[in-house]
Amino acid sequence: MSSIELDDETIERLDELRVEDESYDEIVTELINIYEAEELTLFHGGDEY
């Protein structure tokens, strides 16, 4: 599994988003899923006329 290093500011921002005992892995996965869902919405939104 890959590992990344986060600076203190990023950790503070993640801590603000965490719910209860949510792990950093869980919050990052959730953020990626949201990003991907919005990207798909924007991509398909241009297909309609």
C-alpha positions in Angstrom: 0.0 0.0 0.0 1.2 3.5 -0.8 1.9 6.0 1.9 1.9 9.8 1.8 3.1 12.5 4.1 0.7 15.3 5.1 1.8 18.7 6.4 0.3 20.0 9.7 -2.2 22.3 7.9 -3.6 19.4 5.9 -4.0 17.3 9.1 -5.8 20.1 10.9 -8.2 20.4 7.9 -8.8 16.7 7.9 -9.4 16.7 11.7 -12.1 19.3 11.1 -13.9 17.0 8.6 -13.7 13.8 10.7 -16.8 12.4 12.3 -16.3 10.6 15.6 -13.5 8.1 15.3 -13.3 8.2 11.5 -9.8 7.3 10.3 -7.8 9.4 7.9 -8.1 6.6 5.3 -11.9 6.7 5.6 -12.1 10.5 5.3 -9.7 10.6 2.3 -11.6 7.8 0.6 -14.9 9.7 1.1 -13.3 12.9 -0.3 -12.0 11.1 -3.4 -15.5 9.5 -3.9 -17.1 13.0 -3.7 -14.6 14.4 -6.2 -15.1 11.5 -8.6 -18.9 11.8 -8.4 -18.8 15.6 -9.1 -16.4 15.1 -11.9 -18.7 12.5 -13.5 -21.7 14.9 -13.0 -19.8 17.8 -14.7 -18.6 15.5 -17.5 -22.1 14.2 -18.3 -23.7 17.6 -17.8 -22.1 18.9 -20.9 -23.7 16.1 -23.0 -27.2 17.5 -22.7 -28.5 20.1 -25.2 
